[in-house]
């Protein structure tokens, strides 16, 4: 099965969990469906993104993020999930391609699987019809203060 993005009650990225875990969260009513795949029939819609009902303060996440930009740091920030399909990421992708002047920075790079990175090519997510499911953000102390 696929992975599901979990948003905190404040709509911030919290974690990525397997599909079965997300269904258990819905059954326990600790989360609600925020975005689902259309046309799926069952007791719950097939979730792509769920949102927690109550805010969870994850102190362990505050010290987990890298201080300096790196490919590994981007994977760590994004939970090793592809920003386009939430599958297992193996590379990074520039949201605004380098060929169009995009910079290699926290706010322009996301984790991606090889297939999504190839399919997007030298296009923006909008041009490729591949919306970002994980928004890039700056995890450094400088970025958190801004």
N, C-alpha and C positions, 0 to 999 in steps of 0.2 A: 504494500500500500504506500501511500505518499505521506509526507509530513504536513503538519498544520501549524500555522503561525498563531501564537498566543499573545494577545495584547493585554496589557494591564488595564484596570478600570479607567485609567487616565489616557487610554489609547496609545500608550508607548509600547514599543517592542519589549516583550517579557522573555519569551523563549520559543523554541520550535519543538513540537512533540509529534510522535507518531499518530496516525489517524485513529487507531483504536483508543489511545489515551485521550484524544480530544472527544471522542464519543462518550467515554466514561465521565469526562468533565461535564458534558452536557446532561447526561443522565443524573448526575449528582447535583445539577443546577448550580455549579460554581462558575459556569461560563455560559455565554449566549453566542449564537452564531452571528458573526459580524459580516462575513462574506461567504457565499456558498456557490458551488457549481450548479448551473441551471439544469433543470430537467431530471434531477435525481429523485427517485421516489423511495420512501421508507419512513420509519418513525422520526428520523431527523434528516434534514437536508445534508448533503455531503459538504462538510465545512472545508473551506480553504483557510479562513481566518476566524478565530473565536476571540471573544473579549471576556475577561474575568469580571464577575459581578462586583467583587470587592477588591479594593486596591491591595496589592501585596508588595510590601517593602522588602526587597531582596538585597540585604546588606552585602552579601557575597559578590553581587554583580558590580558593586562600586569599585572594587580593587582588581577586577578581572581584566580590564581593558588595557591595551598597550599604550605606551606614551609616545612612540614614534611610528610613523607610517611604514608599513611593510605588507607584503602579500599575506603573510601569516596573521598579521594584525587585522586585516580586513576580514579574513575568514573567522577569526576569533570574535570580532564585533558582530558579524552576521550569523553567528551560531553554525558556521560551516554549511549554511543552506543557500541554495541558489535564489537570488533576489527576484527571479522571473517565474520559477516553477516550484520553489521550495524543496527541490530535490537536493541530493548531495553535491556540494560545490567542489570543483577541482581547479578552478582558475579564477582570476578576477576580470571584470569587465569595466570599461570606461563608459559611464552613462552618456556623456557627450564624447564621442570618439576622439582619440588623439589626432586623427587625420583632419578633424574639423576644429582643432585648437583646444580640445579638452585636456585638462591638466591631470596629472597623477596626484590625486589628493584624496583625503577622507571623504569629501563631499561629492566627488565625481567617480569614485570606484565602489563597486559592489562585488560580492562573491557571485560566481555563476558556474553552472555545469557546462561541460564542453559543448553539448548540443545547443543550449540557449545562446551561448557566446557565439557559436558559429552562425546560428539562425539570425541573430541580431546584426552581425557583421558591422559595417561602417554606418549604421543608422542610429537614430535616437530611439528610445523605447516607443515613443508615439508613432514614429514612421514605421517601425517594425511591427506594430500592433502587439507589443509585449509590455504591458504595464508593470511597473515596479511593485512588488509585494513587500519588499523591505526597503525603506527609504534610507539613503546613506546619511550618516551623522558623524560628527567629530568626537571621538571618545577621549581625547586628551584633556588634561585639566584646563587648558586654554579654551577648548571647544565647549566644555561643560559650563564655563562661566559666561560665555557669550550669549 
